[in-house]
Amino acid sequence: MRGRPSLPHLPSRPTWRCQACGIAWPCSAAKLRLLAEYRHDRLALLVYLATLQAEAGEQLTGLDPARLAERFLAWARARG
């Protein structure tokens, strides 16, 4: 007997919660996938995330912009 297929760790708009695990997106699994996918182009990752942050900011009107920046961008910046 097969289990049901797992959902991808993508944002569910307009709530910006993960489709797979239900926590605030980007969840840990999404972060790992994005870091792997963009491992050779961190700048492109940051541009992509900034675009999504702007979209989320329009839909999540009650959130502080600084918290959105932390949620969407801070983890993706290069260390060191």
C-alpha positions as CSV (number, residue, x, y, z in Angstrom):
1,M,0.0,0.0,0.0
2,R,1.4,3.4,-1.0
3,G,1.3,6.5,1.2
4,R,0.0,9.6,-0.3
5,P,2.5,11.7,-2.2
6,S,4.3,14.3,-0.1
7,L,3.6,18.0,-0.9
8,P,6.5,20.2,-1.8
9,H,7.7,22.8,0.7
10,L,6.3,25.7,-1.1
11,P,4.4,28.8,0.2
12,S,0.7,28.8,0.3
13,R,-0.5,32.2,-0.6
14,P,-1.9,34.4,1.0
15,T,-1.0,32.9,4.3
16,W,2.7,32.3,3.5
17,R,2.6,29.0,5.4
18,C,4.4,25.9,4.0
19,Q,2.1,23.6,1.9
20,A,3.8,20.5,3.3
21,C,4.4,21.2,7.0
22,G,2.2,24.2,7.7
23,I,4.8,26.4,9.4
24,A,5.8,29.9,8.3
25,W,7.5,29.8,4.9
26,P,10.3,29.4,4.2
27,C,10.5,26.4,6.5
28,S,13.7,24.6,7.2
29,A,13.1,22.1,4.4
30,A,12.5,24.9,1.9
31,K,15.6,26.8,3.1
32,L,17.8,23.7,2.6
33,R,16.3,23.1,-0.9
34,L,16.8,26.7,-1.9
35,L,20.4,26.8,-0.6
36,A,21.2,23.7,-2.6
37,E,19.4,24.9,-5.7
38,Y,21.2,28.3,-5.6
39,R,24.5,27.1,-4.2
40,H,26.5,28.6,-7.1
41,D,24.5,31.9,-7.2
42,R,23.7,33.4,-3.8
43,L,22.9,36.8,-5.3
44,A,20.1,35.2,-7.5
45,L,18.7,33.5,-4.4
46,L,18.6,36.8,-2.5
47,V,16.9,38.5,-5.5
48,Y,14.3,35.7,-5.6
49,L,13.7,35.8,-1.9
50,A,13.4,39.6,-1.9
51,T,10.8,39.3,-4.7
52,L,8.8,36.8,-2.6
53,Q,9.3,39.0,0.5
54,A,7.7,42.0,-1.3
55,E,4.7,39.8,-2.4
56,A,4.3,38.5,1.2
57,G,4.5,42.0,2.5
58,E,1.5,43.0,0.4
59,Q,-0.5,40.0,1.6
60,L,0.6,39.9,5.3
61,T,-0.2,43.5,6.1
62,G,0.0,43.1,9.9
63,L,3.7,42.0,10.0
64,D,6.6,44.3,10.7
65,P,8.8,44.7,7.6
66,A,11.9,44.1,9.6
67,R,10.5,40.7,10.7
68,L,9.7,39.9,7.1
69,A,13.3,40.7,6.1
70,E,14.6,38.4,8.9
71,R,12.2,35.6,7.8
72,F,12.9,35.8,4.1
73,L,16.5,37.1,3.7
74,A,18.7,37.0,6.8
75,W,19.2,33.2,6.7
76,A,20.2,33.3,3.1
77,R,23.0,35.8,3.4
78,A,26.5,34.5,3.0
79,R,28.3,33.8,6.3
80,G,31.7,35.1,7.1
